[in-house]
């Protein structure tokens, strides 16, 4: 499936895109968020968490120093930030493969630190389009991920985003 793009004009829109993606997740999934610092990865992650049903009172923060945060939800969320990953063996110690292919949703910021091998999952690339707008390009690797994106884009067609 070729990439499909959405332009987000604000942090609120990026958050809403995440909420909607989180709502269509019905089974364990791997979501990979790729983009430069400040591109909106953590905002999308916060939206996905809310869409999965993580309590709105729980702050969703990027686990830059711990590598992984766990949030109980409809499908448990395992949020990884690999920005400061110094050695891939750290992922083995965390049991990354068990989480990435486990019973919940594994959300990975900075997935390029995993290496060049494509892994089955939904990949979202963030690109700046000026000062505020961001282009989020969605790619699916594998049939499960294609089904996720089909549900997600069908939901967006049925109920388009309203500019914030």
N, C-alpha and C positions, 0 to 999 in steps of 0.2 A: 504494500500500500504506500503510495507516495505521501509525502508530508502534506498536512492540511494546516493552514495558518489562520490565526485569529489575532486581530490587533486590539490590544488593551490600551485605553487612553488614560487610565488612572490606577492607583493602587486598589481602589474599591472594585474596579472591574476585574483586575487580576484576582482579587480575593473571591469574587463571585464565580469566575471561571473555575477556580479550585473547588468551591463548594459544589458546583454542578458536576465536576468530574468525580468528586468523592461520593456523591449520591448515586452515580451509575455503577459504582464498583459493587459487584455482587459476590465475587469470589476473590481468593487471595490473588495479589497482583504485585508486580514490580514496576515502579514509576521512577524514571530517571530524569532529573532536572539539570540541564546543562546551560551555562551562560556565565558571563563575567560577573564580578562583584557588583552588587547593587542592581542587578537585572530584574529582580522580582521573584527569585526562586523561593525564598522563605515566605513571601506573601502567598504564593500559590500553595505552598505546603500547608500554611495555616488554613487556607480555604478547603483543601482536601480533608484536613483533620475535621473541620466543622461539618463537611458533607458526610463524613463517616460517622458523625455523631459524638465526637469528642466534646465533653462538657465545655460550653462557652466560657466558663470561669477559669478553665485551665489555660495558662499561657503556653502558646506554641512557639518555641524558640529553636533556632538552629543549634544543633549539638556540636558546635565547632570544637570544643575542648574535650567532650566526652565521647565523640564519634557517633553515639546513638542515644536517642530518647525513645521511650516506649509510652504510648498513650492507649489506654483501654477504650474500645469503641465497638460498634456493630461488627466491624472487622478490625482487630487490633492494628494500630499503626506503629511501625518501627521506622523512625526518622533518622537517617544517617546523613552526616555531613563529612565528606572525605577530604575537605580542603587541607586540613593539617595532617593528613595521613603521611607518616614518614616511612612506613614499611608495610608492604602488603600483608606480611605475617600478622599484623595487628588485626586484620579482618578475620583471619583464621581463629585468633584468640577470642574474638567476639562471637564467633559462630555465624559469621555473615551469611554463608550459604544456607544455613537453616532458616534464617529470617527471610532472605531474598526469595526463597522457594518454599516458604512455610505456610502457615495458616492465616496470616494477616496480610496487610499491605506494607511492603517495604518501599519507602520513599528515599531516594538517594540523591543528594546534592553533590555535584562534582563527580559524576560517574566516570569521567575520563581517567580517574585514578585507578579504575578497575582494569585498565588495559584496553586493547583494541578489539577483543573478541566481542561480537554482538551477542547480547544476552536477550532472551525472550522478555519483552516488556514494552511499556509505553515510554517513549522518550520525548521530552519536551525541550526544544531549543529556544532560548530567549535571545532576541536581537533588539537593540535600541533602534528606534525610528525617529530620532529627534530627541528633544529634551525629556518629555514624559512618555509618549507612546512606546509600547513594546510590542513586538511581533512574537507570538508564541506559536511555534511550529511543532505539530504533533506527528509522531511517527510510531508505527506499530511493528514490532518484531514478534511474529508468531500469531496463530489464529485466535488465541484467547485475547491478546492485546488488540487485534483487529476488531473483535466483537465489542470490546470496551469502547473503542473510538467510534464505532458505528452507533452505539447507544448514546454516547456523549454528543455527537454532532446531530443526531436525530432529535435529541432533546433541545439543542440550541436552535434548530430549525423551527421546532414547535413553539418555543418560547425564547425569542431573541433577547440578547443582553440589552438592557436599557443604559444609555450613557450616564455615568455618574457625575 
